Amino acid sequence: MEILIVLLSLGAFFCLYRALQGPSISDRVISVDIMSIIFTCITALMALRYNIAFLMDLAITLAILSFIGTLALGKYLEGRSLDD
């Protein structure tokens, strides 16, 4: 399980690099979305590893907030308002 967490952390580092150096705004949005997915996976793995139920609740909340944020950024990049 520790190997999975290390590999996911390495993937998050590469996504952080793409978010900082991305040539376009859509590349940056996608990399931030992938980072949030990776952090959700790490939180879920930690919940399973240490048998802490609260971390699973945190992972679910993080996934929902990430989804809403991605939808909002997508609408903003299209030039539409949030209530369309």
C-alpha distances in whole Angstrom, upper triangle without the diagonal:
4,5,5,7,9,10,11,13,14,16,17,19,20,21,23,25,26,27,29,31,31,34,35,34,32,30,29,29,26,24,24,23,20,19,19,17,14,15,15,12,10,12,11,7,9,11,9,7,11,13,15,17,19,16,16,20,19,17,20,22,21,21,24,26,24,26,29,29,29,32,34,33,34,37,38,38,40,42,43,43,40,42,43
4,5,5,6,9,10,11,12,14,15,17,19,20,21,23,25,25,27,29,29,33,34,33,32,29,28,28,26,23,23,23,20,18,19,18,14,14,15,13,10,12,13,9,9,13,12,9,12,15,16,19,20,17,17,21,20,18,21,23,21,22,25,26,24,27,30,29,29,32,34,33,34,37,38,37,40,42,43,43,40,43,44
4,5,5,6,9,10,11,12,14,15,17,18,20,21,23,24,26,27,28,31,32,32,30,27,27,27,25,22,23,22,19,18,19,17,14,15,16,13,11,14,14,11,12,15,14,12,15,18,20,22,23,19,20,23,22,19,22,25,22,22,26,27,25,27,30,29,29,32,34,33,33,37,37,37,39,42,42,43,40,43,44
4,5,5,6,8,10,11,12,14,15,16,18,20,21,22,24,26,26,29,30,29,28,25,24,24,22,19,20,19,16,15,16,14,11,12,13,10,8,12,12,8,11,14,12,11,15,17,18,20,21,17,17,20,19,16,19,22,19,19,23,24,21,23,27,26,25,28,30,29,30,34,34,34,36,39,39,39,37,40,40
4,5,5,6,9,10,10,12,14,15,16,18,20,21,22,24,25,28,29,28,27,24,23,23,21,18,18,18,15,13,14,13,9,10,11,9,6,9,10,8,9,12,12,11,13,16,16,18,18,15,15,19,17,15,18,20,17,17,21,22,20,22,25,24,24,27,29,28,29,32,33,32,35,37,38,38,35,38,39
4,5,5,6,9,10,11,13,14,15,17,19,20,21,23,24,27,28,28,27,24,23,23,21,18,19,19,16,14,16,15,11,12,14,12,9,13,14,11,12,16,16,14,16,19,20,22,22,18,19,22,20,18,21,23,20,20,24,24,22,24,27,26,25,29,30,29,30,34,34,33,36,38,39,39,37,40,41
4,5,5,6,9,10,11,12,14,16,17,18,20,21,22,25,26,26,25,21,21,22,19,16,17,17,14,13,15,14,10,12,14,11,10,14,15,12,14,17,17,16,19,21,22,23,23,20,20,23,21,18,21,23,20,20,23,24,21,23,26,25,24,27,29,28,28,32,32,31,34,36,37,38,36,39,39
4,5,5,6,9,10,10,12,14,15,16,18,20,20,24,24,23,22,19,18,19,16,14,14,14,11,9,11,10,6,8,10,8,7,11,12,10,12,15,15,15,18,20,20,21,21,17,17,20,18,15,18,19,16,16,20,20,17,19,22,21,20,24,26,24,25,29,29,28,31,33,34,34,32,35,36
4,5,5,6,9,10,10,12,14,15,17,18,19,23,24,23,22,19,18,19,17,14,14,15,12,9,11,11,8,8,11,10,8,11,14,12,13,16,17,16,18,21,20,22,21,17,18,21,18,16,19,20,17,17,21,20,18,20,23,22,21,25,26,24,26,29,29,28,31,33,34,35,33,36,36
4,5,5,6,9,10,11,13,14,16,17,18,21,22,22,22,18,17,19,17,13,14,16,12,11,14,13,10,11,15,13,12,15,17,15,16,20,20,19,21,24,24,25,25,21,22,24,22,19,22,23,20,20,23,23,20,22,25,23,22,26,27,25,26,30,30,28,31,34,35,36,34,37,38
4,5,5,6,9,10,11,12,14,15,15,19,20,20,18,15,15,16,13,10,12,12,9,8,11,11,8,10,13,12,11,15,16,15,17,20,20,20,22,24,24,25,25,21,21,23,21,18,20,21,18,17,21,21,17,19,22,21,19,23,24,22,23,27,27,25,28,31,32,33,31,34,34
4,5,5,6,9,10,10,12,14,14,18,19,18,17,14,13,14,12,9,9,10,8,5,9,9,7,8,11,11,10,13,15,15,16,19,20,20,22,24,23,24,23,19,19,21,18,16,19,19,15,15,19,18,15,17,20,18,17,21,22,20,21,25,24,24,26,29,30,30,29,32,32
4,5,5,6,9,10,11,12,14,17,19,18,18,15,13,15,14,10,11,13,11,9,12,13,10,11,15,15,13,16,19,18,18,22,23,22,24,26,26,27,26,22,23,24,21,19,22,22,19,19,22,21,18,21,23,20,20,23,24,22,23,27,26,25,28,30,32,32,31,34,35
4,5,5,6,9,10,10,11,15,16,17,16,13,12,14,12,9,11,13,10,9,13,14,11,13,16,16,15,18,20,20,21,24,25,25,27,29,28,29,28,24,25,26,24,21,23,24,20,20,23,22,19,21,23,21,19,23,24,21,22,26,25,23,26,29,31,31,30,34,34
4,5,5,6,9,10,10,13,14,14,13,10,9,10,9,5,7,9,7,6,10,11,10,11,14,15,15,17,19,19,21,23,24,25,26,28,27,28,27,23,23,24,22,19,21,21,17,17,20,19,15,17,20,17,15,19,20,17,18,22,22,20,23,25,27,28,27,30,30
4,5,5,6,9,10,13,14,14,14,11,9,11,11,7,7,11,10,7,11,13,11,12,15,16,16,18,20,21,21,24,26,25,27,29,28,28,27,23,24,25,22,20,22,21,18,18,21,19,16,18,20,17,16,20,20,18,19,23,22,20,24,25,27,28,27,30,31
4,5,5,6,8,11,13,14,14,11,9,12,12,9,10,13,12,11,14,16,14,16,19,19,19,21,24,24,24,27,29,28,30,32,31,32,30,27,27,29,25,23,25,25,21,22,24,22,19,21,23,20,19,22,23,20,21,24,23,21,25,26,29,30,29,33,33
4,5,5,5,9,10,11,11,7,7,10,9,6,9,12,11,10,14,15,14,16,19,19,20,22,24,24,26,28,29,30,31,33,32,32,31,28,28,29,26,23,25,25,21,21,23,21,18,20,21,18,17,20,20,17,18,21,20,18,21,23,26,27,27,30,30
4,6,5,9,9,9,10,7,4,7,8,6,6,10,10,9,12,14,14,15,18,19,19,21,23,24,25,27,29,29,31,33,31,31,29,26,26,27,24,22,23,23,19,19,21,19,16,18,19,16,14,18,18,14,16,19,18,16,19,21,23,24,24,27,28
4,6,9,10,10,12,10,7,11,12,9,10,14,14,13,15,18,17,18,21,22,22,23,26,27,27,30,32,32,33,35,33,34,32,28,29,30,26,25,26,25,22,22,24,22,19,21,22,18,17,21,20,17,19,22,20,18,22,23,25,26,26,30,30
4,6,9,10,12,9,8,12,13,11,12,15,15,15,18,20,19,20,23,24,24,26,29,29,30,32,34,34,35,37,36,37,35,31,32,33,29,27,29,28,25,25,27,24,21,23,24,21,19,22,22,19,20,23,21,19,22,23,26,28,28,31,31
4,6,7,8,6,6,9,10,9,11,14,14,14,17,18,18,20,23,24,24,26,28,29,30,32,34,34,36,37,36,36,35,31,31,32,29,27,28,27,24,23,25,23,20,21,22,19,17,20,20,16,17,20,18,16,19,21,23,25,25,29,28
4,7,9,7,8,11,12,12,14,16,17,18,20,22,22,24,26,27,28,30,32,32,34,36,37,38,39,41,40,40,38,35,35,35,32,30,31,30,27,26,27,25,22,23,24,21,19,21,21,17,17,20,18,15,18,20,23,25,26,29,28
4,5,5,7,9,10,11,13,15,16,17,19,20,21,23,25,26,27,29,31,32,33,35,37,38,39,40,39,39,37,34,33,34,31,29,29,28,25,24,25,23,20,21,21,18,16,18,17,14,14,16,15,11,14,16,19,21,22,25,25
4,5,5,6,9,10,11,12,14,15,17,19,20,21,23,25,26,27,29,30,32,33,35,36,37,38,37,36,34,31,31,31,28,26,27,25,22,21,22,20,17,18,18,15,13,15,14,10,11,13,11,9,12,13,16,18,18,22,22
4,5,5,6,9,10,11,12,14,15,17,18,20,21,23,24,26,27,29,30,32,33,35,36,37,36,35,33,30,29,29,27,25,25,24,21,20,20,19,15,15,16,14,11,13,13,9,9,12,11,8,11,13,16,18,18,21,20
4,6,5,6,9,10,11,12,14,15,16,18,20,21,22,24,26,27,29,30,32,33,34,36,34,34,32,29,29,29,26,24,25,24,21,20,21,20,16,17,18,15,12,15,16,12,12,15,15,12,15,17,19,21,21,25,24
4,5,5,6,9,10,10,12,14,15,16,18,20,21,22,24,26,27,29,30,31,33,34,32,32,30,27,27,27,24,22,23,22,19,18,19,17,14,15,16,13,11,14,14,11,12,15,14,12,15,17,19,20,20,24,24
4,5,5,6,9,10,11,13,14,15,17,19,20,21,23,24,26,27,29,30,32,32,31,30,28,25,25,25,22,20,20,19,16,15,16,14,11,12,13,10,8,11,11,8,9,12,11,10,13,15,17,18,17,20,20
4,5,5,6,9,10,11,12,14,15,17,18,20,21,23,24,26,27,28,30,31,30,29,28,25,24,24,22,19,20,19,16,15,16,15,11,12,14,11,8,11,13,10,10,14,14,12,15,17,19,20,19,22,22
4,5,5,6,9,10,10,12,14,15,16,18,20,21,22,24,26,27,28,30,28,28,27,23,23,24,21,18,20,19,16,15,17,16,12,13,16,13,11,14,15,13,13,17,17,15,18,20,22,23,22,25,25
4,5,5,6,9,10,10,12,14,15,16,18,20,21,23,24,25,27,28,26,26,24,21,21,21,18,16,17,16,13,13,14,13,9,11,13,10,9,13,13,11,13,16,15,15,18,20,21,21,20,23,24
4,5,5,6,9,10,11,13,14,15,17,19,20,21,23,24,26,27,25,24,23,20,19,19,17,14,15,14,11,10,12,11,7,8,11,9,7,10,12,10,11,15,15,15,17,19,20,20,19,22,22
4,5,5,6,9,10,11,12,14,15,16,18,20,21,22,24,25,24,24,23,19,19,19,17,14,15,16,12,11,14,13,9,11,14,12,10,14,16,14,14,18,19,18,20,23,23,24,22,25,25
4,5,5,6,9,10,10,12,14,15,16,18,20,21,22,24,22,22,21,17,17,18,16,13,15,15,11,11,14,13,10,12,15,13,12,16,17,15,16,20,20,19,22,24,25,25,23,27,27
4,5,5,6,9,10,10,12,14,15,16,18,20,21,22,20,20,18,15,15,15,12,10,11,11,8,7,10,9,6,9,12,10,10,14,15,14,16,19,19,19,22,24,24,24,21,24,25
4,5,5,6,9,10,11,12,14,15,17,18,20,21,20,19,18,15,14,15,13,9,11,12,9,7,10,11,8,9,13,12,11,14,17,16,17,20,21,21,23,25,25,25,23,26,26
4,5,5,6,9,10,10,12,14,15,16,18,19,19,19,18,14,14,16,13,10,13,14,11,10,14,14,11,13,16,15,15,18,20,19,20,23,24,23,26,28,28,29,26,29,30
4,5,5,6,9,10,10,12,14,15,16,18,16,16,15,12,12,13,11,8,11,12,8,9,13,12,10,13,16,15,15,18,20,19,21,24,24,24,27,29,29,29,26,29,30
4,5,5,6,9,10,11,12,14,16,16,15,14,13,10,9,10,8,5,8,9,6,6,10,11,9,12,14,14,15,17,19,19,20,23,24,25,27,29,29,28,25,28,29
4,5,5,6,9,10,11,12,14,15,14,14,14,11,10,12,11,7,10,12,10,9,13,14,13,14,18,18,17,20,22,22,23,26,27,27,29,31,31,31,28,31,32
4,5,5,6,9,10,10,12,14,13,14,14,10,10,13,11,8,12,14,11,12,15,16,15,17,20,19,19,23,24,24,25,28,29,29,31,33,33,33,30,33,34
4,5,5,6,9,10,11,12,10,11,10,6,7,9,8,6,9,11,9,11,14,14,14,16,19,19,19,22,24,24,25,28,29,29,32,34,33,33,30,32,33
4,5,5,6,9,10,10,10,9,10,7,5,9,8,6,9,11,11,11,14,15,15,17,19,20,20,23,25,25,26,29,30,31,33,35,34,34,30,32,34
4,5,5,6,9,10,10,11,12,9,9,12,12,10,12,15,14,14,17,19,18,20,23,23,23,26,28,28,29,32,33,33,35,37,37,37,34,36,37
4,5,5,6,8,8,10,10,7,9,12,11,10,13,15,14,15,18,19,19,21,24,24,24,27,29,29,30,33,34,34,37,39,38,38,35,37,38
4,6,6,5,5,6,8,5,6,9,9,9,11,14,14,15,17,19,19,21,23,24,25,27,29,29,31,33,34,35,37,39,38,37,34,36,38
4,6,5,7,8,11,9,8,12,13,11,14,16,16,17,20,21,21,23,25,26,27,29,31,31,33,35,36,37,39,41,40,40,36,38,40
4,6,8,11,13,10,11,15,15,14,17,19,19,19,22,24,23,25,28,28,29,31,33,33,35,37,38,39,41,43,43,42,39,41,42
4,6,9,11,9,11,14,14,14,17,19,19,20,23,24,24,26,29,29,30,32,34,34,36,38,39,40,42,44,44,43,39,41,43
4,6,9,9,9,12,13,14,16,18,19,20,22,23,24,26,28,29,30,32,34,34,36,38,39,40,42,44,43,42,39,40,42
4,6,6,7,10,10,12,14,15,16,18,20,21,22,24,26,26,28,30,31,32,34,36,37,38,40,42,41,40,36,38,40
4,5,5,7,9,10,11,13,15,16,17,19,20,22,23,25,26,28,29,31,32,34,35,37,38,40,39,37,34,35,37
4,5,5,6,9,10,11,12,14,16,17,18,20,21,22,24,26,27,28,30,32,33,34,37,38,37,35,32,33,35
4,5,5,6,9,10,10,12,14,15,16,18,20,21,22,24,26,26,28,30,31,32,35,36,35,34,31,32,34
4,5,5,6,9,10,11,13,14,15,17,19,20,21,23,25,26,27,29,30,31,33,35,34,33,29,31,33
4,5,5,6,9,10,11,12,14,16,17,18,20,22,23,24,26,28,29,30,32,34,32,31,27,29,31
4,5,5,6,9,10,11,12,14,15,16,18,20,21,22,24,26,27,28,30,32,31,29,26,28,30
4,5,5,6,9,10,10,12,14,15,16,19,20,21,22,25,26,27,29,30,30,29,25,27,29
4,5,5,6,9,10,11,13,14,15,17,19,20,21,23,25,26,28,29,28,27,23,25,26
4,5,5,6,9,10,11,12,14,16,17,18,20,21,23,24,26,27,26,25,21,23,25
4,5,5,6,9,10,10,12,14,15,16,18,20,21,22,24,26,25,24,21,23,25
4,6,5,6,9,10,11,12,14,15,16,19,20,21,23,25,24,23,20,22,23
4,5,5,6,9,10,11,12,14,16,17,19,20,22,23,22,21,17,19,20
4,5,5,6,9,10,11,12,14,15,16,18,20,21,20,19,15,18,19
4,5,5,6,9,10,10,12,14,15,16,18,20,19,19,16,18,20
4,5,5,6,9,10,11,13,14,15,17,19,18,17,14,16,17
4,5,5,6,9,10,11,12,14,16,17,15,14,11,13,15
4,5,5,6,9,10,10,12,14,15,15,14,11,14,16
4,5,5,6,9,10,10,12,14,14,14,12,15,15
4,6,5,6,9,10,11,13,11,11,9,12,12
4,5,5,6,9,10,11,10,9,7,10,11
4,5,5,6,9,10,10,10,9,13,13
4,5,5,6,9,9,10,10,13,12
4,5,5,6,5,7,7,10,9
4,5,5,6,7,7,11,11
4,5,8,10,11,14,13
4,6,9,11,13,11
4,7,10,12,11
4,7,8,7
4,6,6
4,6
4
